[in-house]
Amino acid sequence: MSAAPHTAEERIVGLIARHQAELHRYVLSLLPDRMLADDVVQETNLVLWRKAADYDPAEPFLPWALTIAWYQVKAARRDAGRDRHVFDDSLVEILAAEHRVADPAEGDLERALDGCLRELPDRQRQLILARYAPGASVRELAAERKQSPTALSLALLRIRKALEQCVERKLAMS
């Protein structure tokens, strides 16, 4: 009895969590300052969440998210333009172009994971989405659910393992 995420925001939260590492690597490749890159990633997450209703689930998430990240990088670079340690714009364009080349397997993985998330029982799907919501922690979720952090961590481990096996099965079939 599993269902798709009820709202666009729930879907986006799951996608943001799933692609956080790729977003961070992309932004860090364009901004030499790790602290600034971290700020830009957080700002990108916020914009992605605000634009959740604009995202077309039929399209791959990562290229859309990277485009938004690109605009956030440009805004940060504009704001830091007085700093003498800023990459030349042509270099940033070249680096960004390298990341725009889409990996066809990325879409397959994303579709498989989305399908597996939909197959989870509602309670498990809500738990995994809540865990990877921005700012969420195991300790806070455990307190909300009146569970020990250890018990919640074990439940999350089982859900992630089930998702991993489901994704592997779906990718093997395609």
C-alpha positions as CSV (number, residue, x, y, z in Angstrom):
1,M,0.0,0.0,0.0
2,S,2.6,2.6,-0.9
3,A,1.9,5.8,-2.6
4,A,3.8,8.6,-4.3
5,P,4.8,11.6,-2.2
6,H,1.7,13.6,-1.5
7,T,3.1,17.0,-2.4
8,A,5.6,18.5,-4.7
9,E,7.6,19.6,-1.6
10,E,7.9,16.0,-0.4
11,R,9.2,14.9,-3.8
12,I,11.7,17.7,-3.9
13,V,12.9,17.1,-0.4
14,G,13.7,13.5,-1.4
15,L,15.4,14.5,-4.6
16,I,17.4,17.2,-2.9
17,A,18.6,14.8,-0.3
18,R,19.5,12.2,-2.9
19,H,21.5,14.6,-5.1
20,Q,23.1,16.7,-2.3
21,A,26.6,15.3,-2.9
22,E,26.4,16.0,-6.7
23,L,25.1,19.6,-6.1
24,H,27.9,20.2,-3.6
25,R,30.6,18.9,-5.9
26,Y,29.3,21.0,-8.7
27,V,29.2,24.2,-6.7
28,L,32.5,23.5,-5.1
29,S,34.0,23.0,-8.6
30,L,32.9,26.5,-9.5
31,L,33.7,28.4,-6.3
32,P,37.2,28.1,-4.7
33,D,36.0,29.0,-1.2
34,R,34.5,26.0,0.6
35,M,32.5,28.2,3.0
36,L,31.0,30.2,0.2
37,A,30.2,27.0,-1.7
38,D,28.4,25.6,1.3
39,D,26.4,28.8,1.6
40,V,25.5,28.6,-2.2
41,V,24.5,24.9,-1.8
42,Q,22.2,25.9,1.0
43,E,20.7,28.7,-0.9
44,T,20.3,26.4,-3.9
45,N,18.4,23.9,-1.7
46,L,16.1,26.7,-0.6
47,V,15.4,27.8,-4.1
48,L,14.8,24.2,-5.2
49,W,12.3,23.8,-2.4
50,R,10.6,27.1,-3.2
51,K,10.3,26.1,-6.9
52,A,9.1,22.6,-6.1
53,A,5.8,23.2,-8.0
54,D,7.8,24.2,-11.1
55,Y,9.7,20.9,-11.3
56,D,8.4,18.4,-13.9
57,P,8.8,14.9,-12.5
58,A,8.9,13.5,-16.0
59,E,12.3,15.3,-16.5
60,P,15.6,14.3,-14.8
61,F,16.0,16.2,-11.6
62,L,19.8,16.8,-11.6
63,P,20.1,18.9,-14.7
64,W,17.2,21.1,-13.4
65,A,18.9,21.4,-10.0
66,L,22.3,22.1,-11.5
67,T,20.8,24.9,-13.6
68,I,19.4,26.5,-10.4
69,A,22.8,26.0,-8.7
70,W,24.5,27.7,-11.7
71,Y,22.4,30.8,-11.2
72,Q,23.1,30.8,-7.5
73,V,26.8,30.5,-8.2
74,K,26.5,33.5,-10.6
75,A,24.7,35.5,-8.0
76,A,27.4,34.6,-5.4
77,R,30.2,35.5,-7.8
78,R,28.5,38.8,-8.6
79,D,28.3,39.6,-4.9
80,A,31.9,38.6,-4.3
81,G,33.1,40.4,-7.4
82,R,35.2,42.8,-5.5
83,D,37.3,39.9,-4.1
84,R,40.6,39.6,-6.0
85,H,40.5,35.7,-5.6
86,V,37.6,35.1,-8.0
87,F,37.9,32.8,-11.0
88,D,37.7,34.4,-14.4
89,D,34.2,34.2,-15.9
90,S,35.4,32.2,-18.9
91,L,37.0,29.6,-16.7
92,V,33.7,29.2,-14.7
93,E,31.8,28.9,-18.0
94,I,34.1,26.0,-19.1
95,L,33.8,24.3,-15.7
96,A,30.0,24.6,-15.8
97,A,29.8,23.3,-19.3
98,E,31.7,20.1,-18.3
99,H,29.0,19.4,-15.7
100,R,26.1,20.0,-18.1
101,V,26.9,16.8,-20.0
102,A,24.1,14.5,-18.8
103,D,24.9,11.0,-17.9
104,P,22.1,8.8,-19.3
105,A,22.4,6.3,-16.5
106,E,21.7,9.1,-14.0
107,G,18.1,9.3,-15.3
108,D,17.7,5.5,-14.9
109,L,19.0,5.6,-11.4
110,E,16.7,8.5,-10.5
111,R,13.6,6.8,-12.0
112,A,14.5,3.5,-10.2
113,L,14.9,5.2,-6.9
114,D,11.6,7.2,-7.3
115,G,9.8,4.0,-8.2
116,C,11.3,2.2,-5.1
117,L,10.3,5.1,-2.9
118,R,6.7,4.9,-4.2
119,E,6.7,1.1,-3.4
120,L,7.7,1.7,0.3
121,P,4.9,1.5,2.8
122,D,3.7,5.1,3.7
123,R,5.2,5.0,7.2
124,Q,8.6,4.0,5.9
125,R,8.5,6.5,3.0
126,Q,7.5,9.3,5.3
127,L,10.3,8.4,7.8
128,I,13.0,8.3,5.1
129,L,11.8,11.6,3.6
130,A,11.7,13.2,7.1
131,R,15.2,12.0,7.8
132,Y,16.7,13.7,4.7
133,A,14.7,16.9,5.0
134,P,17.0,19.9,5.4
135,G,18.1,20.3,9.0
136,A,16.6,17.0,10.2
137,S,18.5,14.8,12.6
138,V,18.0,11.3,13.9
139,R,18.0,12.5,17.5
140,E,15.1,15.0,16.7
141,L,13.1,12.5,14.7
142,A,13.5,9.9,17.4
143,A,12.3,12.4,20.1
144,E,9.3,13.3,17.9
145,R,8.4,9.6,17.4
146,K,9.1,8.7,21.0
147,Q,11.8,6.2,19.9
148,S,15.4,5.8,20.9
149,P,17.9,7.2,18.3
150,T,19.4,3.7,18.1
151,A,16.0,2.2,17.2
152,L,15.3,4.9,14.6
153,S,18.8,4.4,13.1
154,L,18.1,0.7,12.7
155,A,14.8,1.4,11.1
156,L,16.4,3.8,8.7
157,L,19.2,1.3,7.9
158,R,16.6,-1.3,7.0
159,I,14.7,1.1,4.8
160,R,17.9,2.2,3.0
161,K,18.9,-1.4,2.5
162,A,15.4,-2.2,1.0
163,L,15.8,0.8,-1.3
164,E,19.2,-0.3,-2.4
165,Q,18.0,-3.8,-3.2
166,C,15.0,-2.4,-5.0
167,V,17.1,0.0,-7.1
168,E,19.6,-2.7,-8.0
169,R,16.7,-5.0,-9.1
170,K,15.1,-2.3,-11.2
171,L,18.4,-1.3,-12.8
172,A,19.1,-5.0,-13.6
173,M,15.8,-5.3,-15.3
174,S,16.2,-2.2,-17.5
